[in-house]
Amino acid sequence: MKSIENILVVMDSSSEHHAALIQGIKVAQKTSASIKLFLVAYNRQFVSHWNFNQTQLDSLKNDYLASQRTWLEAFVPDIEALNIKVEVNVVWHADVSSAILAEVSTSNISMVIKSTKKDSLINKVFFTPNDWQLLEHCNVPLLLTKNISDYSYQKIMAAVNPDISHDQADDLDVDIVEAAQEIAKIYNGTAHVCHCYEPIDIKLWQSLNSADLAQELVDENFNDYSNATKKHHKIVFDKLLSNFNFDDECMHLIPGIPKDELPLFAKEEKVDLFVMGMNNNGKFIGNTIEEVLGHIDCDILSIRSKDNVD
């Protein structure tokens, strides 16, 4: 992850809580980065209304934007009092994610921080369509946070998927681990790394008995197969981390289906932040991001593959 110099904090004037701003200030204080408070404003009533002509509608829209800017500027004195350089920008746009992506593409932004929602009834993170669009297309690190208090990340988990088919470490995996370590330094936390791999389960193994193909596998002991699979994944996992300094208790090799195991693992390990890689196809670690992120109840830092930047 490149050095953090300019943070785009996405604000929401409809919310009383500003989790993105809390995290933006924390990162800025540790990295000496500047903050841009960014607000996407839109009101359909000002687009067309039979009772007003276009000049009147334009005037109403401008007054609305001015009021939103005034609201945003109210945060500036407290941020500047922390010796953080801050600026504000309010844009008129019907699509929040498109407005954010346009700002990132035209500004020197190092990181985007945006609040996510938490469903109080089911007590889990709720990613909006705008969040999914940003996860798929944001070319800089994207931090999605749900926390509404002075919250600090103590356990940061990098989720990697070392390629077992070749010897070279994947650049995205390296970026994910480096980002987790950088965030751990910022928050005075501990960086961990995990690799979830999916072996053949016992039911599929047993079903091979009725198949003509792979008969030599059927003849092997299932436990031998499981141990060999784990050993192979451990080799590539260890190789990926050979250039990093991780204690054994911070390295986690997890057998099972990622969409099932990672949310459970995050809960059991009390993970505060998951650092994950996003490819241009909307996938990470070999599984659709929707299958995993929709069930992980902690904050997410998404790192985009350099090879797949739009």
Residue frames relative to the residue before (quaternion, step in Angstrom):
aa qw qx qy qz dx dy dz
M 1.0000 0.0000 0.0000 0.0000 0.00 0.00 0.00
K 0.4542 -0.6887 0.4973 0.2686 3.56 -0.86 0.98
S 0.6460 -0.5129 0.3842 0.4147 3.55 -1.25 0.40
I 0.4041 -0.7180 0.5218 0.2212 3.55 -1.04 0.85
E 0.0101 -0.8269 0.5605 -0.0452 3.57 -0.50 1.20
N 0.8031 0.0993 -0.0258 0.5870 3.58 1.02 -0.78
I 0.1315 -0.8131 0.5667 0.0219 3.56 -0.61 1.18
L 0.2222 -0.7469 0.6132 0.1291 3.55 -0.89 0.99
V 0.0999 -0.7933 0.6002 0.0192 3.57 -0.50 1.23
V 0.2508 -0.7844 0.5541 0.1212 3.55 -0.52 1.22
M 0.1817 -0.8117 0.5520 0.0582 3.56 -0.59 1.21
D 0.1838 -0.7645 0.6105 0.0948 3.55 -1.28 0.47
S 0.2856 -0.8027 0.5013 0.1510 3.58 -0.31 1.24
S 0.6252 0.5446 -0.3438 0.4408 3.60 1.22 -0.25
S 0.6792 0.4727 -0.2769 0.4884 3.59 1.29 -0.17
E 0.4052 -0.6998 0.5359 0.2426 3.54 -1.16 0.68
H 0.7095 0.4043 -0.2323 0.5284 3.56 1.25 -0.36
H 0.1298 -0.8152 0.5640 0.0221 3.56 -0.93 0.91
A 0.1055 -0.8414 0.5298 0.0134 3.52 0.49 1.31
A 0.6334 0.5407 -0.3387 0.4379 3.59 0.98 -0.81
L 0.6599 0.5054 -0.3121 0.4602 3.59 0.96 -0.81
I 0.6155 0.5483 -0.3445 0.4493 3.59 1.00 -0.80
Q 0.7066 0.4417 -0.2659 0.4847 3.58 0.86 -0.96
G 0.6131 0.5566 -0.3492 0.4385 3.60 1.04 -0.72
I 0.6514 0.5063 -0.3068 0.4746 3.58 0.99 -0.84
K 0.6369 0.5354 -0.3305 0.4455 3.58 0.96 -0.86
V 0.6857 0.4740 -0.2851 0.4732 3.57 0.88 -0.97
A 0.6549 0.5266 -0.3123 0.4431 3.59 0.93 -0.86
Q 0.6500 0.5231 -0.3221 0.4473 3.58 0.97 -0.79
K 0.7107 0.4538 -0.2559 0.4728 3.58 1.05 -0.76
T 0.7803 0.3495 -0.1644 0.4919 3.59 1.09 -0.64
S 0.3852 -0.7258 0.4667 0.3271 3.59 1.32 -0.19
A 0.3418 0.7428 -0.5004 0.2846 3.57 1.15 0.59
S 0.4282 -0.6469 0.5568 0.2969 3.53 -1.31 0.34
I 0.3055 -0.7415 0.5725 0.1703 3.54 -1.29 0.43
K 0.1138 -0.7394 0.6566 0.0960 3.52 -1.11 0.76
L 0.2505 -0.7470 0.5999 0.1392 3.56 -0.66 1.13
F 0.0667 -0.8311 0.5506 -0.0410 3.54 -0.52 1.23
L 0.0177 -0.8062 0.5900 -0.0407 3.55 -0.74 1.10
V 0.2124 -0.7491 0.6173 0.1128 3.55 -0.90 1.01
A 0.0671 -0.8183 0.5707 -0.0142 3.56 -0.51 1.22
Y 0.1602 0.7757 -0.5972 0.1269 3.55 -1.00 0.84
N 0.0339 0.7745 -0.6304 0.0388 3.55 -1.05 0.82
R 0.4008 -0.7597 0.4621 0.2207 3.55 -0.43 1.23
Q 0.5872 0.5964 -0.3717 0.4016 3.58 1.11 -0.56
F 0.6953 0.4620 -0.2772 0.4757 3.59 1.19 -0.51
V 0.5363 0.6283 -0.4075 0.3894 3.58 1.24 -0.02
S 0.7780 -0.1638 0.1251 0.5935 3.57 0.86 -0.90
H 0.1363 0.7680 -0.6145 0.1180 3.52 -0.93 0.89
W 0.5017 -0.7050 0.4093 0.2895 3.57 -0.70 1.06
N 0.6705 0.5394 -0.2967 0.4140 3.57 1.17 -0.58
F 0.7460 0.3376 -0.1954 0.5397 3.62 1.27 -0.28
N 0.3986 -0.6688 0.5592 0.2848 3.54 -1.19 0.55
Q 0.7292 -0.4590 0.2796 0.4236 3.56 -1.30 0.24
T 0.6285 0.5395 -0.3389 0.4462 3.58 1.00 -0.77
Q 0.6652 0.4960 -0.2993 0.4709 3.57 0.96 -0.84
L 0.6410 0.5221 -0.3197 0.4630 3.56 1.03 -0.80
D 0.6394 0.5215 -0.3187 0.4665 3.58 1.00 -0.83
S 0.6468 0.5208 -0.3128 0.4611 3.56 1.01 -0.82
L 0.6451 0.5141 -0.3123 0.4712 3.56 1.00 -0.85
K 0.6524 0.5187 -0.3125 0.4558 3.57 0.98 -0.87
N 0.6670 0.5028 -0.3013 0.4599 3.58 0.92 -0.88
D 0.6380 0.5126 -0.3250 0.4738 3.58 1.02 -0.76
Y 0.6394 0.5251 -0.3184 0.4627 3.55 1.04 -0.81
L 0.6524 0.5066 -0.3080 0.4721 3.60 0.93 -0.89
A 0.6425 0.5257 -0.3219 0.4553 3.59 1.00 -0.82
S 0.6584 0.4997 -0.3139 0.4672 3.59 0.99 -0.80
Q 0.6439 0.5132 -0.3151 0.4719 3.58 1.07 -0.74
R 0.6362 0.5134 -0.3237 0.4764 3.57 1.06 -0.72
T 0.6203 0.5359 -0.3354 0.4643 3.58 1.02 -0.78
W 0.6322 0.5240 -0.3195 0.4729 3.57 1.02 -0.85
L 0.6794 0.4953 -0.2892 0.4577 3.58 0.91 -0.93
E 0.6732 0.5174 -0.2965 0.4372 3.57 0.92 -0.88
A 0.5407 0.6294 -0.4021 0.3870 3.60 1.20 -0.35
F 0.6417 0.5244 -0.3255 0.4552 3.61 1.20 -0.46
V 0.5349 0.6949 -0.3837 0.2893 3.58 1.16 -0.59
P 0.6721 0.5119 -0.3454 0.4086 3.68 0.68 -0.91
D 0.6731 0.4937 -0.3070 0.4571 3.60 0.89 -0.87
I 0.6504 0.4990 -0.3213 0.4741 3.60 1.04 -0.69
E 0.6611 0.5009 -0.3048 0.4681 3.58 0.93 -0.87
A 0.5968 0.5728 -0.3600 0.4314 3.60 1.13 -0.61
L 0.6618 0.4730 -0.2909 0.5037 3.58 1.28 -0.38
N 0.4866 -0.6842 0.4027 0.3645 3.58 1.33 0.25
I 0.4577 0.6337 -0.4739 0.4054 3.54 1.03 0.87
K 0.3864 -0.7025 0.5489 0.2364 3.55 -0.88 0.95
V 0.0225 0.8235 -0.5622 0.0727 3.58 -0.73 1.04
E 0.0226 -0.7594 0.6497 0.0259 3.52 -1.20 0.67
V 0.2919 -0.7571 0.5590 0.1708 3.56 -1.24 0.37
N 0.0018 -0.7778 0.6285 0.0061 3.52 -1.23 0.56
V 0.0778 -0.7744 0.6278 0.0122 3.54 -0.89 1.05
V 0.0408 -0.8066 0.5896 -0.0063 3.57 -0.78 1.01
W 0.3878 -0.6902 0.5661 0.2299 3.52 -1.24 0.62
H 0.2814 0.7515 -0.5499 0.2318 3.57 -0.51 1.16
A 0.4404 -0.7107 0.4882 0.2502 3.57 -0.99 0.85
D 0.7530 0.3176 -0.1736 0.5495 3.59 1.20 -0.47
V 0.3966 -0.7581 0.4695 0.2181 3.56 -0.44 1.25
S 0.6866 0.4923 -0.3021 0.4415 3.60 0.79 -0.98
S 0.6453 0.5170 -0.3254 0.4588 3.60 0.95 -0.80
A 0.6467 0.5171 -0.3172 0.4624 3.57 1.01 -0.81
I 0.6526 0.5062 -0.3130 0.4689 3.58 0.98 -0.84
L 0.6685 0.5002 -0.3015 0.4604 3.59 0.88 -0.93
A 0.6312 0.5196 -0.3319 0.4706 3.59 1.04 -0.71
E 0.6463 0.5135 -0.3171 0.4671 3.59 0.99 -0.80
V 0.6437 0.5175 -0.3161 0.4668 3.57 1.00 -0.81
S 0.6927 0.4988 -0.2797 0.4394 3.58 0.94 -0.89
T 0.7548 0.3731 -0.2010 0.5006 3.59 1.13 -0.55
S 0.7158 0.3723 -0.2408 0.5395 3.60 1.25 -0.05
N 0.5128 -0.6353 0.4823 0.3174 3.54 -1.26 0.39
I 0.1207 0.8261 -0.5301 0.1479 3.54 0.54 1.26
S 0.2810 -0.7761 0.5463 0.1421 3.58 -0.92 0.96
M 0.7986 -0.0022 0.0504 0.5997 3.58 1.12 -0.71
V 0.2176 -0.7366 0.6243 0.1425 3.53 -1.19 0.68
I 0.0702 -0.7772 0.6245 0.0315 3.57 -0.95 0.91
K 0.0451 0.8034 -0.5864 0.0924 3.55 -0.72 1.11
S 0.4555 -0.6691 0.5148 0.2824 3.55 -1.07 0.73
T 0.2059 -0.7168 0.6461 0.1622 3.52 -1.24 0.58
K 0.4806 -0.6583 0.4932 0.3041 3.53 -1.27 0.21
K 0.1978 -0.7527 0.6126 0.1379 3.53 -1.25 0.48
D 0.3575 -0.7361 0.5395 0.1984 3.55 -0.77 1.08
S 0.3646 -0.7709 0.4823 0.2005 3.56 -0.46 1.22
L 0.6337 0.5552 -0.3368 0.4204 3.61 1.12 -0.57
I 0.7932 0.2530 -0.1311 0.5381 3.56 0.95 -0.86
N 0.3645 -0.7855 0.4472 0.2238 3.58 1.35 0.09
K 0.5887 0.5318 -0.4062 0.4535 3.56 0.81 1.01
V 0.6192 -0.5487 0.4100 0.3839 3.53 -1.27 0.38
F 0.1437 -0.7670 0.6196 0.0842 3.53 -1.06 0.80
F 0.1913 -0.7910 0.5744 0.0882 3.56 -0.46 1.22
T 0.3446 -0.7461 0.5373 0.1895 3.55 -0.79 1.06
P 0.6680 -0.4691 0.3678 0.4455 3.62 -1.23 0.21
N 0.6150 0.5410 -0.3498 0.4547 3.60 1.07 -0.65
D 0.6232 0.5384 -0.3359 0.4570 3.59 1.04 -0.76
W 0.6659 0.5031 -0.3065 0.4578 3.58 0.91 -0.92
Q 0.6391 0.5229 -0.3269 0.4596 3.59 0.99 -0.79
L 0.6634 0.4964 -0.3028 0.4710 3.56 0.97 -0.82
L 0.6289 0.5382 -0.3360 0.4493 3.57 0.97 -0.81
E 0.7111 0.4652 -0.2623 0.4574 3.56 0.98 -0.83
H 0.8326 0.2857 -0.1007 0.4638 3.58 0.95 -0.81
C 0.5452 0.6330 -0.4194 0.3552 3.64 1.13 -0.27
N 0.3156 -0.8038 0.4847 0.1391 3.57 -0.62 1.17
V 0.6913 0.3742 -0.2804 0.5508 3.59 1.26 -0.01
P 0.6846 -0.4674 0.3331 0.4494 3.61 -1.17 0.35
L 0.1428 -0.7968 0.5866 0.0242 3.54 -0.90 1.05
L 0.1200 -0.7903 0.5997 0.0375 3.55 -0.67 1.16
L 0.0951 -0.7775 0.6214 0.0187 3.55 -0.70 1.16
T 0.0005 0.8358 -0.5448 0.0674 3.56 -0.49 1.20
K 0.2622 -0.7747 0.5588 0.1371 3.55 -1.06 0.76
N 0.5707 0.6605 -0.3652 0.3234 3.57 1.22 -0.46
I 0.2354 -0.8094 0.5323 0.0786 3.54 -0.96 0.92
S 0.6642 0.4415 -0.3162 0.5138 3.60 1.23 0.26
D 0.6770 -0.4556 0.3607 0.4516 3.56 -1.30 -0.09
Y 0.0789 0.8632 -0.4811 0.1308 3.50 0.53 1.32
S 0.1235 -0.7978 0.5887 0.0416 3.56 -0.92 0.94
Y 0.4154 -0.7026 0.5226 0.2463 3.58 -1.01 0.85
Q 0.1287 -0.8070 0.5741 0.0515 3.58 -0.65 1.13
K 0.7725 0.1756 -0.1196 0.5984 3.60 1.07 -0.67
I 0.0562 -0.7996 0.5971 -0.0323 3.54 -0.49 1.27
M 0.1303 -0.8280 0.5451 0.0146 3.56 -0.65 1.18
A 0.2094 -0.7552 0.6114 0.1096 3.57 -0.74 1.10
A 0.1680 -0.7792 0.5981 0.0832 3.60 -0.79 1.03
V 0.0058 -0.8253 0.5614 -0.0600 3.58 -0.46 1.23
N 0.1669 -0.7682 0.6090 0.1054 3.52 -1.32 0.25
P 0.1334 -0.8269 0.5414 0.0734 3.60 0.33 1.21
D 0.4430 -0.7093 0.4912 0.2436 3.55 -0.89 0.98
I 0.2935 -0.7866 0.5208 0.1545 3.57 -0.60 1.14
S 0.6155 0.5960 -0.3404 0.3874 3.59 1.25 -0.18
H 0.7978 0.1403 -0.1132 0.5753 3.63 1.18 -0.21
D 0.6131 -0.6198 0.3803 0.3087 3.54 -1.28 0.43
Q 0.6386 0.5544 -0.3354 0.4151 3.60 1.12 -0.51
A 0.4590 -0.6623 0.5172 0.2884 3.55 -1.01 0.83
D 0.4714 -0.6695 0.4981 0.2854 3.54 -0.99 0.88
D 0.5200 -0.6658 0.4379 0.3075 3.58 -0.87 0.99
L 0.6336 0.5395 -0.3403 0.4378 3.58 1.01 -0.76
D 0.6355 0.5195 -0.3316 0.4651 3.60 0.98 -0.79
V 0.6373 0.5205 -0.3202 0.4694 3.57 0.99 -0.83
D 0.6502 0.5153 -0.3109 0.4637 3.58 0.97 -0.88
I 0.6335 0.5390 -0.3267 0.4487 3.58 1.00 -0.83
V 0.6785 0.4854 -0.2911 0.4683 3.58 0.87 -0.96
E 0.6590 0.5058 -0.3112 0.4616 3.58 0.93 -0.87
A 0.6375 0.5226 -0.3257 0.4631 3.59 1.01 -0.77
A 0.6422 0.5221 -0.3231 0.4590 3.59 0.96 -0.85
Q 0.6625 0.4973 -0.3035 0.4708 3.57 0.98 -0.83
E 0.6408 0.5235 -0.3243 0.4584 3.57 1.01 -0.77
I 0.6602 0.4930 -0.3030 0.4789 3.59 0.96 -0.87
A 0.6163 0.5448 -0.3442 0.4527 3.59 1.05 -0.74
K 0.6402 0.5095 -0.3226 0.4759 3.60 1.02 -0.74
I 0.6519 0.5338 -0.3162 0.4360 3.56 0.92 -0.93
Y 0.7904 0.3279 -0.1474 0.4960 3.57 0.89 -0.97
N 0.4331 -0.6980 0.4659 0.3289 3.60 1.25 0.05
G 0.4516 0.6924 -0.4379 0.3535 3.55 1.07 0.74
T 0.5065 -0.6231 0.5001 0.3242 3.54 -1.31 -0.32
A 0.3061 -0.7517 0.5600 0.1661 3.55 -0.87 1.00
H 0.0675 -0.7550 0.6519 0.0211 3.53 -1.02 0.94
V 0.1461 -0.7720 0.6070 0.1194 3.56 -1.26 0.24
C 0.0611 -0.8061 0.5885 0.0130 3.57 -0.99 0.84
H 0.1112 -0.7469 0.6508 0.0788 3.51 -1.31 0.53
C 0.1297 -0.7908 0.5970 0.0382 3.56 -0.63 1.17
Y 0.0329 -0.8096 0.5856 -0.0233 3.56 -0.61 1.13
E 0.3290 -0.7710 0.5246 0.1485 3.56 -1.11 0.69
P 0.1238 -0.8001 0.5836 0.0634 3.63 -0.24 1.20
I 0.6182 -0.4900 0.4340 0.4352 3.56 -1.29 0.09
D 0.3418 -0.7506 0.5195 0.2233 3.59 -0.78 0.92
I 0.7155 -0.4875 0.2980 0.4019 3.55 -1.28 0.35
K 0.6341 0.5378 -0.3433 0.4369 3.60 1.03 -0.71
L 0.6597 0.4813 -0.3050 0.4900 3.57 0.98 -0.85
W 0.6097 0.5592 -0.3418 0.4458 3.55 1.03 -0.79
Q 0.6869 0.4824 -0.2805 0.4656 3.56 0.90 -0.94
S 0.6409 0.5415 -0.3310 0.4319 3.58 1.06 -0.71
L 0.5495 0.6175 -0.3992 0.3969 3.57 1.21 -0.38
N 0.5100 0.6574 -0.4148 0.3683 3.58 1.22 -0.36
S 0.7294 0.4184 -0.2374 0.4864 3.57 1.07 -0.70
A 0.6222 0.5329 -0.3433 0.4595 3.58 1.26 0.04
D 0.4828 -0.6625 0.4909 0.2951 3.54 -1.11 0.68
L 0.6748 0.4872 -0.3057 0.4624 3.56 1.05 -0.74
A 0.8430 0.1993 -0.1641 0.4718 3.52 -1.33 0.49
Q 0.1981 0.8107 -0.5289 0.1542 3.58 1.07 0.72
E 0.6038 0.5691 -0.3598 0.4267 3.55 1.13 -0.62
L 0.6185 0.5314 -0.3454 0.4645 3.58 1.16 -0.53
V 0.6263 0.5539 -0.3334 0.4356 3.54 1.04 -0.83
D 0.6641 0.5278 -0.3023 0.4347 3.53 1.02 -0.79
E 0.6032 0.5560 -0.3629 0.4419 3.57 1.19 -0.40
N 0.5438 -0.5912 0.4801 0.3526 3.53 -1.26 0.38
F 0.5223 -0.6639 0.4322 0.3158 3.58 -0.90 0.96
N 0.6394 0.5262 -0.3316 0.4521 3.59 0.99 -0.74
D 0.6195 0.5311 -0.3403 0.4673 3.56 1.07 -0.72
Y 0.6385 0.5235 -0.3162 0.4672 3.53 1.01 -0.87
S 0.6671 0.5113 -0.3039 0.4486 3.58 0.86 -0.97
N 0.6716 0.4953 -0.2957 0.4649 3.57 0.92 -0.87
A 0.6516 0.5099 -0.3154 0.4647 3.57 1.00 -0.80
T 0.6368 0.5270 -0.3213 0.4622 3.57 1.04 -0.82
K 0.6594 0.5025 -0.3031 0.4699 3.56 0.92 -0.92
K 0.6476 0.5238 -0.3215 0.4504 3.57 0.95 -0.85
H 0.6561 0.5181 -0.3136 0.4503 3.57 0.95 -0.88
H 0.6832 0.4684 -0.2909 0.4788 3.58 0.91 -0.89
K 0.6198 0.5362 -0.3512 0.4529 3.58 1.07 -0.62
I 0.6141 0.5554 -0.3497 0.4384 3.57 1.04 -0.74
V 0.7174 0.4261 -0.2666 0.4824 3.60 0.80 -0.97
F 0.5985 0.5558 -0.3496 0.4589 3.59 1.15 -0.62
D 0.6787 0.4833 -0.2786 0.4776 3.56 0.90 -0.96
K 0.6377 0.5317 -0.3301 0.4490 3.56 1.04 -0.76
L 0.6220 0.5386 -0.3347 0.4593 3.57 1.01 -0.79
L 0.7656 0.3841 -0.1881 0.4805 3.56 0.95 -0.92
S 0.3961 0.7553 -0.4564 0.2538 3.58 1.26 0.04
N 0.7144 0.4226 -0.2547 0.4961 3.59 1.13 -0.54
F 0.6440 0.4657 -0.3192 0.5162 3.56 1.32 0.20
N 0.3833 -0.7175 0.5382 0.2206 3.54 -1.25 0.44
F 0.1734 0.7790 -0.5761 0.1767 3.55 -0.09 1.33
D 0.4150 -0.6615 0.5597 0.2775 3.56 -1.04 0.78
D 0.6586 -0.5374 0.3513 0.3924 3.56 -1.17 0.57
E 0.6821 0.5021 -0.2985 0.4400 3.59 0.98 -0.81
C 0.6597 0.4856 -0.3065 0.4848 3.57 1.29 -0.12
M 0.6417 0.4732 -0.3167 0.5139 3.59 1.31 0.10
H 0.0438 -0.8366 0.5439 -0.0489 3.57 -0.57 1.18
L 0.0939 -0.7712 0.6294 0.0170 3.55 -0.68 1.18
I 0.0648 -0.8495 0.5216 -0.0451 3.56 -0.40 1.28
P 0.2323 -0.7663 0.5791 0.1534 3.63 -0.63 1.04
G 0.5911 0.5875 -0.4235 0.3552 3.56 -1.06 0.70
I 0.6504 -0.4980 0.4006 0.4105 3.54 -1.35 0.01
P 0.4960 -0.7073 0.4049 0.2996 3.63 -0.53 1.10
K 0.6711 0.5124 -0.3238 0.4269 3.60 0.88 -0.86
D 0.6808 0.4412 -0.2795 0.5136 3.58 1.25 -0.41
E 0.7487 0.4525 -0.2274 0.4278 3.54 0.83 -1.03
L 0.6653 0.5369 -0.3312 0.3992 3.62 0.88 -0.85
P 0.6548 0.4846 -0.3459 0.4655 3.67 0.86 -0.73
L 0.6504 0.5062 -0.3116 0.4728 3.59 1.00 -0.82
F 0.6445 0.5248 -0.3062 0.4641 3.55 0.99 -0.88
A 0.6428 0.5307 -0.3191 0.4509 3.59 0.96 -0.89
K 0.6723 0.4933 -0.2917 0.4686 3.57 0.99 -0.85
E 0.6856 0.4904 -0.2899 0.4533 3.58 0.86 -0.95
E 0.7332 0.4138 -0.2215 0.4921 3.58 1.00 -0.83
K 0.3451 -0.7620 0.4767 0.2701 3.59 1.33 -0.08
V 0.1236 0.8131 -0.5480 0.1528 3.52 0.84 1.09
D 0.3172 -0.7612 0.5407 0.1663 3.58 -0.91 0.94
L 0.8069 0.0446 0.0219 0.5886 3.56 1.07 -0.77
F 0.1785 -0.7516 0.6264 0.1045 3.55 -0.94 0.95
V 0.1712 -0.7530 0.6285 0.0928 3.56 -0.94 0.95
M 0.0287 0.8269 -0.5532 0.0969 3.54 -0.54 1.22
G 0.4004 -0.7180 0.5211 0.2295 3.53 -1.19 0.55
M 0.1790 -0.7840 0.5889 0.0800 3.55 -1.03 0.82
N 0.2369 -0.7586 0.5934 0.1278 3.55 -0.84 1.02
N 0.6745 -0.5218 0.3461 0.3911 3.54 -1.26 0.28
N 0.6542 0.5112 -0.3150 0.4598 3.58 1.24 -0.31
G 0.5712 -0.6173 0.3806 0.3846 3.58 1.24 0.28
K 0.6248 0.5266 -0.3397 0.4657 3.57 1.20 0.45
F 0.0390 -0.7557 0.6487 0.0809 3.52 -1.33 0.30
I 0.8580 0.0605 -0.1062 0.4988 3.54 -1.23 0.66
G 0.7369 -0.4764 0.2426 0.4137 3.55 0.89 0.95
N 0.7289 0.3592 -0.2344 0.5335 3.61 1.20 0.05
T 0.5685 -0.5825 0.4323 0.3882 3.56 -1.09 0.58
I 0.5372 -0.6694 0.4159 0.3007 3.51 -0.89 0.98
E 0.5891 0.5869 -0.3676 0.4164 3.56 1.12 -0.63
E 0.6445 0.5466 -0.3246 0.4247 3.58 1.02 -0.78
V 0.7463 0.3995 -0.2129 0.4879 3.57 1.05 -0.72
L 0.7316 0.4659 -0.2675 0.4197 3.56 0.65 -1.10
G 0.6116 0.5718 -0.3574 0.4138 3.57 1.09 -0.57
H 0.7497 0.3682 -0.2027 0.5112 3.58 1.25 -0.26
I 0.5786 0.5586 -0.3911 0.4475 3.60 1.25 0.05
D 0.1994 -0.8202 0.5311 0.0738 3.55 -0.54 1.20
C 0.5922 0.4954 -0.4374 0.4611 3.56 0.55 1.20
D 0.6677 -0.4963 0.3540 0.4273 3.56 -1.26 0.13
I 0.2630 -0.7731 0.5675 0.1053 3.53 -1.23 0.63
L 0.0869 -0.7382 0.6648 0.0741 3.55 -1.08 0.82
S 0.1477 -0.8076 0.5693 0.0428 3.56 -0.55 1.21
I 0.1383 -0.7746 0.6154 0.0469 3.54 -0.90 1.04
R 0.3023 -0.7837 0.5203 0.1540 3.56 -0.68 1.08
S 0.5283 -0.6250 0.4811 0.3143 3.57 -1.08 0.78
K 0.4703 -0.6866 0.4819 0.2743 3.57 -0.86 0.99
D 0.6598 0.5296 -0.3038 0.4380 3.57 1.08 -0.73
N 0.7615 0.3586 -0.1856 0.5070 3.57 1.22 -0.39
V 0.3110 0.7447 -0.5251 0.2704 3.56 1.11 0.65
D 0.4681 -0.6984 0.4681 0.2721 3.55 -0.82 1.03
